[in-house]
Every structure is written in C-alpha cells, then in structure tokens.
Amino acid sequence: MNQYSAFSITLAVVTAIVGSAHAQSRFDGSYHSVDSKSSWSNGKFPKDFDGTITVRFEKDKLIYHSINVHNPSAGLDYAAPLDGTVAPMLNNARFNQVAVKRIGSRELEILEMKDGDVLVGAYWIFAPDAKSFVRRGIAKGEDGKSYEFDETFERK
C-alpha cells in the first residue's frame, strides 16, 4: 500500500466518524410532548402529561434528561453509550439500568430496566428535519401488566 492509499483510507475513516457525530448532533435539543398525537393502549395516558426530553449526543454517547411537570419522580437522567451496553441509571425508584442502541441514522432502541428486567422497550424515530420524534414501544405498568405506547415529541 502506498502513502497515497493509506492517506485516502485514513481520510475516509475520519470523515465517516466526524460525519456520523455531526449527523447525530443535529438531534440535540429539547422536545416537548404532544398529547393529541400520543396514546397508551391501556387507556391510561395521563390527561395532564407535560413531558420534556432533552437529548445531547456526544461522541458515541446519549446524554438524556427528562422532566414531567405533573409527576417529577418520573424524570430520568442518564448517559449511555449508543452500542447497546447496559449503563447505570441513578436516582430513580423504577429503573436502575438503561441500554441505548443506535439502529439507524435517525433511530434508537432504548431499554429501561430494573436489575436486568426490561420494564420499557422503546424505539425512537427522529423526523428527517429533526423537529420531532416518535417514541413507540411496550412498557410494564406498576400493576405488572404490559401496554403499548405511541408518543410524539416536538422540538421546543
């Protein structure tokens, strides 16, 4: 391999890494729940749901913070790699672990767990213009019964 070939390969790899990081960072920001576009299959979607999710992508990590104005104990904070590795989630009674996996350029799989038991399995799909995302999945309620959820969040 000559020097030109080695340089070209190195440049291509660096460009792909930087491009991937930049592509993810366009989703950085705060997103607010849209009740009229959200539902839970058990019919218990909170009428006063007022959630804001703030995300930031740094290198290959998701930094996550959420607030529910009417249920502050439901807020979550974590930093997790985007490769599906289980990471700790601190200061939350319901969850103590999270795993985040990037499954597409605009898609994430997020598993929220308690001692290895998956209580929420969610798929996020960001809109191409990064102005919103849909969070869909299955959750186990505090009553032990599972339900489907479909929630829309729009950039603030």
C-alpha positions as CSV (number, residue, x, y, z in Angstrom):
1,M,0.0,0.0,0.0
2,N,1.5,3.3,-1.0
3,Q,1.3,6.5,1.1
4,Y,-1.5,8.0,-1.0
5,S,-3.7,4.9,-0.5
6,A,-3.0,4.9,3.3
7,F,-3.9,8.6,3.5
8,S,-7.1,8.1,1.4
9,I,-8.3,5.3,3.7
10,T,-7.5,7.3,6.8
11,L,-9.3,10.4,5.5
12,A,-12.3,8.3,4.6
13,V,-12.5,6.8,8.1
14,V,-12.1,10.1,9.8
15,T,-14.7,11.7,7.6
16,A,-17.2,8.9,8.4
17,I,-16.6,9.3,12.1
18,V,-17.0,13.1,12.1
19,G,-20.0,12.9,9.7
20,S,-21.7,10.4,12.0
21,A,-21.1,12.5,15.1
22,H,-22.4,15.7,13.3
23,A,-25.4,13.8,11.9
24,Q,-26.4,12.7,15.5
25,S,-25.7,16.2,17.0
26,R,-28.4,17.7,14.8
27,F,-30.9,16.0,17.0
28,D,-29.5,17.7,20.2
29,G,-32.1,19.8,21.9
30,S,-35.3,19.8,24.0
31,Y,-38.5,18.1,22.8
32,H,-42.0,18.6,24.4
33,S,-44.8,16.0,24.5
34,V,-47.8,16.4,22.1
35,D,-50.8,14.9,23.9
36,S,-53.0,15.0,20.8
37,K,-50.6,12.7,18.9
38,S,-49.9,10.3,21.8
39,S,-51.6,7.3,23.3
40,W,-51.3,4.2,25.5
41,S,-53.1,1.0,24.7
42,N,-54.3,0.6,28.3
43,G,-56.2,3.9,28.0
44,K,-54.3,5.4,30.9
45,F,-52.3,8.1,29.0
46,P,-52.2,10.9,31.6
47,K,-54.5,13.8,30.7
48,D,-52.1,16.2,32.4
49,F,-48.9,14.7,30.8
50,D,-46.4,17.5,30.4
51,G,-43.1,16.0,29.5
52,T,-39.9,17.5,28.2
53,I,-37.0,15.4,27.0
54,T,-33.6,16.9,26.4
55,V,-31.0,14.9,24.5
56,R,-27.4,15.5,23.6
57,F,-25.2,13.3,21.5
58,E,-21.5,13.3,22.5
59,K,-19.1,11.1,20.6
60,D,-20.9,7.7,20.8
61,K,-23.0,8.5,23.9
62,L,-26.5,9.8,24.6
63,I,-26.9,12.3,27.4
64,Y,-30.6,12.2,28.4
65,H,-32.7,14.3,30.8
66,S,-36.5,14.3,31.1
67,I,-39.0,16.2,33.2
68,N,-42.7,15.5,33.8
69,V,-44.1,18.7,35.3
70,H,-47.0,16.9,36.9
71,N,-45.0,13.8,38.1
72,P,-41.5,14.9,39.0
73,S,-40.5,11.4,40.2
74,A,-40.9,10.2,36.6
75,G,-38.0,12.2,35.4
76,L,-34.9,10.4,34.2
77,D,-31.2,11.3,33.9
78,Y,-28.5,9.2,32.3
79,A,-25.6,9.0,30.0
80,A,-25.3,5.8,27.9
81,P,-23.2,4.5,25.1
82,L,-25.0,4.1,21.7
83,D,-23.9,0.4,21.3
84,G,-26.4,-1.3,23.5
85,T,-24.2,-1.6,26.5
86,V,-26.1,-1.6,29.8
87,A,-25.3,1.5,31.8
88,P,-26.4,2.6,35.3
89,M,-29.4,4.9,35.8
90,L,-29.1,6.6,39.1
91,N,-31.6,8.2,41.5
92,N,-34.7,6.6,40.1
93,A,-37.0,4.3,42.0
94,R,-38.4,2.5,39.0
95,F,-35.3,2.0,36.8
96,N,-31.6,1.4,37.7
97,Q,-30.2,0.4,34.2
98,V,-30.5,1.6,30.6
99,A,-29.3,0.3,27.3
100,V,-29.3,2.6,24.2
101,K,-28.5,1.3,20.7
102,R,-28.4,3.3,17.5
103,I,-30.2,1.2,14.9
104,G,-30.3,3.7,12.1
105,S,-29.3,7.2,11.2
106,R,-32.5,8.6,12.9
107,E,-33.4,5.6,15.1
108,L,-32.7,4.4,18.6
109,E,-33.6,1.4,20.7
110,I,-33.8,2.3,24.4
111,L,-34.3,-0.4,27.1
112,E,-35.1,0.9,30.7
113,M,-34.5,-1.8,33.3
114,K,-34.7,-2.7,37.0
115,D,-32.0,-5.2,37.9
116,G,-31.8,-6.6,34.4
117,D,-35.6,-6.9,33.9
118,V,-36.7,-4.8,30.9
119,L,-39.7,-2.6,32.0
120,V,-39.7,-0.3,29.0
121,G,-38.6,-1.2,25.5
122,A,-38.8,1.9,23.2
123,Y,-38.0,2.7,19.6
124,W,-37.4,6.3,18.8
125,I,-37.6,7.7,15.2
126,F,-36.5,11.3,14.6
127,A,-38.1,13.2,11.8
128,P,-35.7,13.9,8.8
129,D,-35.9,17.6,9.7
130,A,-35.0,16.9,13.4
131,K,-38.1,18.9,14.5
132,S,-39.8,16.0,16.3
133,F,-39.5,12.3,17.2
134,V,-41.9,9.5,17.9
135,R,-41.3,7.1,20.8
136,R,-43.1,3.7,20.4
137,G,-42.8,0.6,22.5
138,I,-44.0,-1.7,25.2
139,A,-44.0,-0.9,28.9
140,K,-44.8,-2.9,32.0
141,G,-47.0,-0.8,34.3
142,E,-46.7,-0.6,38.0
143,D,-49.6,-3.1,38.1
144,G,-47.4,-5.6,36.3
145,K,-49.4,-5.5,33.1
146,S,-47.8,-4.6,29.8
147,Y,-49.2,-1.9,27.4
148,E,-48.2,-0.3,24.1
149,F,-47.3,3.3,23.9
150,D,-47.0,5.7,21.0
151,E,-45.8,9.2,21.9
152,T,-44.9,12.3,19.8
153,F,-42.4,15.0,21.0
154,E,-41.8,18.2,19.1
155,R,-38.7,20.4,19.4
156,K,-39.2,23.4,21.7
